[in-house]
Every structure is written in C-alpha cells, then in structure tokens.
C-alpha cells in the first residue's frame, strides 16, 4: 500500500500551484499581445480614414501615403501600453474566457490522474502478511 506523506502532498500542491500560475501568466501575456495587435489595427485603419481632405484624420500624412517609421513606432508603443494597462479591457476578457477552458482541461487531467492513482494504490496483501 502506498502512503503519501504530508510533505509530499504539500510539495505536489505547491508545484501544481506554481504550474497553474505560470500558465495564467502566459495566458495573460498572450491576451495582452492580442489586444495590442488589435489596437494597432484600429489605429492603422483610423489613419487611413479621411473627411475629404488631403490629410488623414490625425492631420498627418496624406491619405494613401506611407506612414513614417516614427508614427508606426508610436502607434505600436501606444497599443502595448493600452493593452498592458487594461484601458480597453479586451485582454482581461480574453484571459477570463481562455482561463475557463484551461481550468476545465486541468480539472479533467486532475480527475483522470486521481482515477488512475486510486486504482493503482489500492491495498493489496503483501507476501509478508499472513
């Protein structure tokens, strides 16, 4: 019969918690990256818009002209800051939705592991007994 010592259970729980925290951090970073990409696309589309004048909505380059590198870099940085600060809230919503799926898959894996562990640790008489 296999017996789990309290320190083993604690170590296993701590390791599982660390893994879960690492997964959530990766999930948050991916969600923020997606939001930043989305904001960059919005800014790019807005710069292409015009009210019939020769310049874009922001008073910059002529409509249809190439954006300068500085403008692209500024938009990229703004999108990163907006995504990291949660200004739009899109990353938070994406993370919450994906975390549900992550929790369901973790619960299924934990359930499967518990089932296989319970089946393999059942008490069996040893050769030294009776």
N, C-alpha and C positions, 0 to 999 in steps of 0.2 A: 504494500500500500504506500502510496506516495503522499507525503505530508508537506505542505507549504509552510515555511517558517515565516513569522511576521515580517522580518527584514526583507525576505524575498518578495513578499506581496507588496510592500512599500516601494521597493526598488522598481518592480514591474509597473506599479501605478505611476510612479514619478516618470519613468521612461515613456510610458504611454501618454502622459500629460505633456511632456516635452515634445513628443512627436506631433501631437494634436496642435500645440502652439505653433510649431514650425510650419505645419500645413496651413493654418489660418494666416500666418504672416505671408506665406507665398500667395495665398488666395487674395489677400488684401493688396499686395503689390501688383498682381495681375489685374485686379479690378481697377486700381488707380491708373495703371498703364492704359487700359481700355478707355477709361474716362478721358485721359489726356489726349489720346488719339481722336476721340470723338470731338472734343473741344477744338482741336487743331482743324478738323474737317469743317466744323461750323465757322471758324474764323476764316478759313480759306474760301468757303462759299460766300461769306459776307463781303469779303474783299473783292469778289468778282461782281457783286451787285452794283447797280448804278441807278440814279433817278433821271437819267437822260443827259447827264453832264459828261465831261471828258475824264473825270477822275472817279476813283472808286468811292464807296460810302465813307471811308475814313479820310478822304482828302489826300490820298497818297498817289500812287502810281496810276497812270492812265488805265482805263478799263481794257482788259485784254493784254496789257503789258506784263512783263515778267516782274515778280516781286524781287526786291533786292534781298540779299542774304541777311541783312540785319533785321528786316521785317519778319522773315521766316524764323529767325532765331528768337526774336521777341515773342512771336506767337507760340512757339514751342515751349518757351520758358513759362509764359503765362498759363498755358494748358497744364503743364506739370504742377505749377503752384496751385491752380484751381482744383486739380484732381487730388492733390495731397491734403489740401485744407478742407476738402469736402464742400466747397462752395456750391456745387450743383447737386450733390447728393447721389449722383449716379453710381459712383464706386461703392458707396455704402449699400445701396440696393442690390447691386450685382453680387457683392460679397455675401450679403444675407441670403440671397436666393441660392447661390452656389454652396454655401455652408450647409444648407438643409440637405442637399444631395450628398455632401461629404459626411455629414452626421449619419445619414441613413446607410451609406456604404460602410462606415465604421461600425455602426450598430450591427449590421448583417455579418461583418467579419468577426466581431466580438462574439456574436451569438454562435457562429459556426465554430469558432475556436473553443468556446465553452462546451459546446456539444461534443466535440472530438476529445477534449481534455477529460470531460466527465466520463466518457465511455472508456478511456484508456487508463484512468486512475481508480477504477472500481476495485474494491478489496478482493483479493484472491488469496486463497490459502497458500502459504509457503511450504516448502519441503520440510522446514524445521518444526512446523506445527503438527500436532497430534497424530 
